[in-house]
Amino acid sequence: MNKQQWIKKAIVIGMVTTMGLGTMMATGVGATKVEAASVSKGQSVVNLGKKYMGVPYKFGASTSTTKVFDCSSFTKYIFKQYNVTLPRTAAAQSKVGTAVSKANLRVGDLVFFSSGSRATGKNVTHVAVYAGNGKILHTYGKPGVTISDLNSGTWKKTYLKARRVL
């Protein structure tokens, strides 16, 4: 093989390699990391929390179990999996992060309520995670871990504030 033939062959191999990489990128081969990065951390927290749908509620539940949760042990647990350390109680959790208005909620924001037998209408007694589209992911009473509508019923009436910790 003379020098000219060798150069032509090297150019063809280079072009084929370049086109092959371009095809991989266009077809999404090797794009899973890019797709994973496009899911927000808040959505990841919510997706993890949804895996516990139906897990029973128990007031004062230990933070070392996933067999039962109370509202704040649930939020503490799911956020911890994404390296966010929250205090143990809903009242304490309501003091971390930055305040965010209801109109500016993002998936993964913590939302706080004054509901239940300990509620005065001003004290924080419940915490949930904003799941998007007016929904909250949380745990209470008979349903256990569930999704509820933030803008109706008890949750609309007892909403107090929201905090962003992500």
Disulfide bonds with the S-S distance in Angstrom:
none
